[in-house]
Amino acid sequence: MNARPISISTLSPVHVGCDDVYEPSNFVIANGLLHALEPADLAADLSENDRNQLSALAEGHEPIAALQRFFRKNAQRFAELSHHQVTVAEAIVGEYEKTAGKATQRGPAGEATYNLFPIARTAYRPFDAAAYLPGSSLKGSIRTAWLNHCNEGTLAADALLATVRELCCDDNCALHVSIAGGRKTMGFFLGYALSLFGRAQDRLSHVLVNEPFESLRNFYFPPLQPCVLHTATGRPVHTGDARIMLADIPYVRLRDGLPADALAHPTPFASLISAAQLSLEPPSLDFDLRHGTVRCGSQQITLPPSLLAWYAWLAECRVTGKGEDGFVRHSDTTPERYLAIYERIVGRSHPSLIKARQATRDGLDHTQFEQKRSKINRKLSAALSLASAPYEVSSSGKRPFTRYGISIPPARIQIRSN
């Protein structure tokens, strides 16, 4: 394994937590520094009088305030005992000097609330208490950033989509999808996947926690033995008042609007979303013969001149109502309009137009209809993926009476040649 040294320059303050805090009784703030105290060193320094005073304060009417005042009063003395100092922001120094030992507010019954000053510790080395960046933290961040760069953020979405699609193919199972947790992007992708493939029996849920427990750093679930915790402002709260709720989230099921291929085969997230969006829009065709393009809904498609001419001719038949409701068959139509449209696209003397005239000099036959239909539909499928169905050339009736045409309403078809 190759080892490479790296150096890191931070562009902003970095905090990598370690589930540890500076307890208010284990530090003092003096001279702009937080001085961490070892309980053993503190106990050795206290005189008999100090111990008796602390014992009396702890049993007093408002012990938190009294103890905070004791440590603040002796901050300079206790700072000399510290072997570990941390620079703190001026705002924290000011808050400590202003409110330590004083009630920040009082309740209806006169009960006091104090700022307990619990300060989260960054990751540190146990042998010298120096802050450091753990390798696991760096590895995770670098790996996530690299994968997002390589996959443009879609790798996880594709994996979640494939898993949900596969599970929803089993009629004998019901999914219960929870989007609770800290990975908001993953939760969004998972909920979106269920919206695309979910069935009536599938549920989407989230876990809700009442205030102030939702934002309490050291609260995860009501413990078996209820206890008192403190908020960031020092307000005491009892875990017996915590409420954990499983909330069902209604979601829109788009499954029935997806093409059959989307349900049967894995499809990239971005492609499926694009196809689903296009399939939700009313289908429309806008031909620009001069530039040789056709716009299917909001997406522009480029077809070879011969296929574009045939496709535009069938669209014209649909608009004019030729044949049966715009669907025609080879025996009751002639190639003149097809060739006229072809000429508008490539010009009168284009070699491909001359070849098309020769191929249709004896009229049209069902083979030409079938071949053109197959080629046009393949092009549309490649360009529009799962949203191509309403734009494809379709057929009706059995041979030899098969008719071909486009099912899009005439009012949503436009053909421009200038």
C-alpha positions in Angstrom: 0.0 0.0 0.0 1.3 3.4 -1.0 1.3 6.1 1.7 1.3 9.8 0.7 1.7 12.7 3.1 -0.9 15.4 2.8 -1.4 18.8 4.4 -4.8 20.4 5.0 -5.6 24.1 5.1 -9.0 24.9 6.4 -11.0 27.7 4.7 -13.4 28.0 7.7 -13.7 26.9 11.3 -13.9 23.1 11.5 -15.5 21.1 14.2 -15.3 17.3 14.2 -17.2 16.1 17.2 -16.3 13.2 19.6 -19.5 13.0 21.7 -17.6 14.6 24.6 -18.1 18.0 26.3 -16.3 20.4 28.6 -18.4 20.0 31.7 -19.0 23.3 33.5 -17.4 22.1 36.7 -14.3 21.0 34.9 -13.2 24.3 33.3 -12.8 28.0 34.0 -12.5 30.8 31.5 -9.8 33.4 32.1 -7.7 35.6 29.9 -9.6 34.6 26.8 -8.8 30.9 27.3 -10.8 27.9 28.4 -8.7 26.1 31.0 -9.6 22.5 31.3 -9.3 21.0 34.8 -8.5 17.5 35.9 -10.7 16.5 38.9 -7.7 15.0 40.7 -5.7 18.2 40.3 -8.6 20.3 41.5 -9.3 18.1 44.5 -5.6 18.2 45.5 -5.6 22.0 45.4 -8.7 22.6 47.4 -8.2 23.5 51.1 -10.4 22.1 53.8 -12.2 25.4 53.9 -12.8 25.2 50.1 -14.3 21.7 50.4 -16.6 22.7 53.2 -17.7 25.7 51.2 -18.4 23.7 48.1 -20.4 21.1 50.1 -22.5 23.9 51.6 -23.1 25.5 48.2 -24.1 22.2 46.6 -26.8 21.7 49.3 -28.0 25.3 49.1 -31.2 26.8 47.6 -29.8 27.4 44.1 -26.7 25.2 43.9 -26.0 25.7 40.2 -25.7 29.5 40.5 -23.6 29.2 43.7 -21.2 26.7 42.2 -20.8 28.7 39.0 -20.0 31.9 41.1 -17.4 29.9 43.1 -15.5 28.7 40.0 -15.8 32.1 38.3 -14.5 33.9 41.4 -11.5 31.5 41.6 -10.9 31.4 37.8 -7.4 32.9 37.9 -6.3 30.5 40.7 -7.7 27.4 39.1 -6.4 28.3 35.6 -2.9 27.7 37.0 -3.8 24.1 37.5 -4.8 23.5 33.9 -2.5 21.6 31.5 -4.8 22.1 28.5 -6.1 25.4 27.2 -8.4 26.2 24.3 -8.9 29.6 22.7 -12.6 30.7 22.9 -14.5 33.3 21.0 -14.9 36.8 22.6 -18.7 36.3 22.6 -18.3 33.2 24.8 -16.0 35.0 27.2 -18.4 37.8 27.5 -21.4 35.5 28.0 -19.5 33.5 30.7 -18.5 36.7 32.6 -22.0 38.1 32.3 -24.2 35.2 33.1 -22.2 32.5 35.0 -23.9 32.2 38.4 -26.9 34.3 37.4 -30.3 33.1 36.3 -31.0 33.8 32.7 -34.8 33.6 33.3 -37.4 32.5 35.9 -40.5 30.5 35.5 -44.0 31.2 36.8 -43.1 29.6 40.2 -39.9 31.5 40.5 -37.7 28.5 39.4 -34.4 29.7 37.8 -32.9 28.7 34.5 -29.1 28.9 34.1 -26.7 28.7 31.2 -24.8 25.5 32.0 -22.1 26.3 29.4 -21.8 22.8 28.1 -19.2 23.2 25.3 -18.8 20.4 22.7 -15.2 19.2 22.4 -13.6 18.6 19.0 -11.9 15.3 18.4 -8.7 15.2 20.5 -5.7 12.9 21.2 -6.1 11.3 24.7 -2.4 11.5 25.6 -2.0 15.3 25.2 -5.6 16.6 24.5 -4.5 18.2 21.3 -7.2 18.6 18.6 -6.7 16.6 15.5 -8.6 15.5 12.3 -9.4 11.8 12.5 -8.5 9.7 9.5 -11.9 8.2 9.4 -13.5 11.7 9.2 -11.2 12.7 6.4 -11.6 9.4 4.5 -15.4 9.7 4.6 -15.4 13.3 3.5 -12.9 12.8 0.7 -14.6 9.6 -0.5 -18.0 11.3 -0.6 -16.7 14.3 -2.4 -14.8 12.1 -4.9 -17.9 9.9 -5.6 -20.0 13.0 -6.1 -17.5 14.4 -8.5 -17.2 11.1 -10.5 -20.9 10.4 -10.5 -22.3 13.9 -10.4 -24.2 13.0 -7.3 -26.4 10.3 -9.0 -24.8 7.1 -7.9 -26.7 6.8 -4.6 -29.9 8.0 -6.4 -29.5 5.2 -9.0 -28.9 2.6 -6.3 -31.9 3.6 -4.3 -34.1 3.8 -7.3 -33.1 0.3 -8.5 -33.7 -1.2 -5.0 -37.1 0.3 -4.6 -38.1 -0.6 -8.2 -37.1 -4.3 -7.6 -38.9 -4.5 -4.3 -42.1 -3.0 -5.8 -42.1 -5.7 -8.4 -43.1 -8.2 -5.7 -46.9 -8.1 -5.3 -46.6 -10.1 -2.1 -44.7 -7.5 -0.2 -45.4 -4.0 1.2 -42.8 -1.4 1.7 -42.5 0.8 4.8 -40.0 3.5 3.8 -38.7 5.8 6.6 -36.9 9.0 5.6 -35.9 9.8 9.2 -32.2 10.4 9.8 -29.5 12.9 9.1 -28.8 12.1 5.5 -31.3 14.6 4.0 -30.3 14.0 0.4 -30.6 10.2 0.7 -34.0 10.6 2.4 -35.1 12.8 -0.5 -34.0 10.3 -3.1 -35.6 7.5 -1.2 -38.9 9.3 -0.9 -38.8 10.3 -4.6 -38.1 6.6 -5.6 -41.2 5.5 -3.7 -43.2 8.2 -5.4 -42.2 6.8 -8.7 -42.7 3.1 -8.0 -44.8 2.9 -4.9 -48.1 1.1 -4.8 -51.2 1.4 -2.7 -49.9 -0.9 0.0 -46.5 1.0 0.4 -46.0 3.6 3.2 -43.7 6.6 3.6 -43.1 7.8 7.1 -40.9 10.1 9.2 -40.1 10.1 13.0 -41.1 13.3 14.8 -39.8 14.4 18.2 -41.4 17.2 20.2 -39.5 20.3 21.3 -37.0 20.8 22.9 -35.9 17.2 22.6 -35.6 17.3 18.8 -32.6 19.6 19.1 -31.0 18.2 22.3 -27.6 17.0 21.5 -27.5 14.1 24.0 -31.1 12.9 23.5 -31.7 10.0 21.2 -34.7 8.1 22.7 -36.5 8.3 26.1 -34.4 6.2 28.5 -35.9 3.4 30.5 -35.1 5.4 33.6 -36.4 9.0 33.1 -33.9 11.7 33.8 -33.4 15.5 33.6 -31.4 16.9 30.7 -30.5 20.5 30.0 -31.0 22.6 26.9 -28.2 24.7 25.3 -29.5 27.6 27.4 -29.4 25.6 30.6 -33.1 25.0 30.9 -33.9 21.6 32.6 -36.2 19.3 30.8 -37.5 15.8 31.9 -37.2 12.9 29.4 -40.6 11.8 30.6 -42.1 14.7 28.6 -40.5 13.5 25.3 -42.9 12.3 22.6 -41.7 10.1 19.7 -44.2 10.0 16.9 -44.2 7.9 13.7 -45.9 10.1 11.1 -47.3 8.8 7.8 -46.4 11.1 4.9 -48.9 11.1 2.0 -47.2 10.9 -1.4 -48.2 11.0 -5.0 -48.0 7.7 -6.8 -46.7 8.1 -10.3 -46.3 4.4 -11.1 -49.3 4.1 -13.3 -48.1 7.0 -15.5 -44.7 5.4 -16.2 -44.1 3.4 -19.4 -43.9 -0.4 -18.9 -40.1 -0.4 -19.6 -39.5 1.8 -16.6 -41.2 -0.8 -14.3 -39.5 -3.8 -15.9 -35.9 -2.6 -16.2 -33.5 -0.4 -14.2 -33.2 3.1 -15.4 -30.9 5.9 -14.3 -32.5 8.4 -11.9 -31.9 11.4 -14.0 -33.4 9.7 -17.1 -36.4 8.5 -15.3 -37.2 11.9 -13.8 -36.8 13.5 -17.2 -39.0 10.8 -18.8 -41.6 11.1 -16.0 -41.7 14.9 -16.4 -42.1 14.6 -20.1 -44.8 12.0 -19.9 -46.8 14.2 -17.5 -46.9 17.0 -20.1 -49.6 16.9 -22.8 -47.8 15.6 -25.9 -47.3 18.0 -28.7 -45.4 18.1 -32.0 -43.8 21.2 -33.6 -42.0 20.6 -36.9 -39.4 23.0 -38.2 -38.8 21.8 -41.8 -36.4 24.5 -42.7 -34.0 23.5 -39.9 -34.8 19.8 -40.2 -36.0 19.3 -36.6 -39.1 18.3 -34.7 -39.8 19.2 -31.1 -41.6 16.5 -29.1 -43.0 18.4 -26.1 -40.1 20.3 -24.7 -37.4 18.2 -26.2 -36.0 18.8 -29.7 -35.3 15.8 -31.8 -33.2 15.5 -35.0 -34.2 12.9 -37.6 -32.6 12.0 -40.9 -34.4 13.9 -43.8 -36.2 10.9 -45.1 -37.6 10.0 -41.7 -38.5 13.6 -40.8 -40.4 14.0 -44.1 -42.3 10.8 -43.5 -43.1 11.7 -39.9 -44.2 15.2 -40.9 -46.4 13.8 -43.6 -48.1 11.5 -41.2 -48.6 14.5 -38.9 -50.1 16.4 -41.7 -52.5 13.5 -42.4 -53.5 13.7 -38.8 -54.1 17.4 -38.9 -56.1 17.3 -42.2 -58.0 14.1 -41.1 -56.9 12.1 -44.2 -57.9 8.5 -44.2 -59.7 7.4 -41.1 -59.1 10.1 -38.5 -55.6 10.8 -39.8 -54.6 7.2 -40.1 -53.7 6.1 -43.6 -52.8 2.9 -45.5 -50.7 2.4 -48.6 -53.6 1.5 -50.9 -55.5 4.7 -50.5 -52.8 7.4 -50.6 -50.1 8.6 -52.9 -46.5 9.8 -52.3 -46.9 13.4 -53.6 -47.4 15.1 -50.2 -44.6 13.1 -48.7 -42.2 14.1 -51.5 -43.3 17.7 -51.4 -42.5 17.9 -47.7 -39.2 16.1 -48.4 -38.3 18.8 -50.9 -39.0 21.5 -48.4 -36.4 19.9 -46.1 -33.5 19.2 -48.5 -34.2 21.2 -51.6 -35.3 20.2 -55.1 -32.1 18.6 -56.4 -30.8 16.8 -53.3 -29.6 13.3 -54.1 -31.6 11.7 -51.3 -34.8 13.3 -52.7 -34.1 11.9 -56.2 -33.6 8.4 -54.6 -36.9 8.8 -52.7 -38.8 9.7 -56.0 -37.4 6.6 -57.6 -38.4 4.4 -54.7 -42.0 5.6 -54.8 -42.5 5.9 -58.6 -44.9 3.0 -58.4 -46.7 4.3 -55.4 -46.4 3.3 -51.7 -46.6 -0.2 -50.3 -47.0 -1.6 -46.8 -43.3 -2.5 -46.6 -42.3 1.1 -46.8 -44.9 2.0 -44.0 -43.5 -0.7 -41.8 -39.8 0.2 -42.3 -40.4 3.9 -41.8 -42.5 3.3 -38.7 -39.8 1.0 -37.2 -36.9 3.4 -37.9 -38.8 6.5 -36.6 -39.9 4.8 -33.4 -36.3 3.6 -32.7 -35.0 7.2 -33.1 -37.8 8.5 -30.9 -37.1 5.9 -28.2 -33.4 6.6 -28.3 -34.0 10.4 -27.8 -37.0 10.4 -25.5 -36.4 7.1 -23.6 -39.4 6.1 -21.6 -41.4 9.2 -22.7 -41.5 8.2 -26.4 -44.8 6.2 -26.4 -47.3 9.0 -27.2 -45.0 10.3 -30.0 -44.5 7.0 -31.8 -46.0 6.0 -35.1 -48.8 3.5 -34.3 -50.9 1.2 -36.3 -54.5 0.0 -36.2 -56.3 -2.8 -38.0 -55.1 -6.1 -39.4 -53.3 -6.7 -42.7 -54.1 -6.0 -45.4 -56.1 -3.2 -43.9 -53.5 -1.9 -41.5 -53.5 1.9 -41.1 -50.6 4.0 -39.8 -50.6 7.4 -38.1 -49.9 9.6 -35.1 -52.3 9.6 -32.1 -51.5 13.1 -30.9 -54.5 15.4 -31.1 -54.5 17.6 -34.3 -54.7 20.8 -32.3 -51.3 19.9 -30.7 -49.5 19.5 -34.0 -47.7 22.4 -35.8 -45.8 22.1 -39.1 -43.7 25.1 -40.1 -41.7 25.3 -43.3 -40.4 29.0 -43.2 
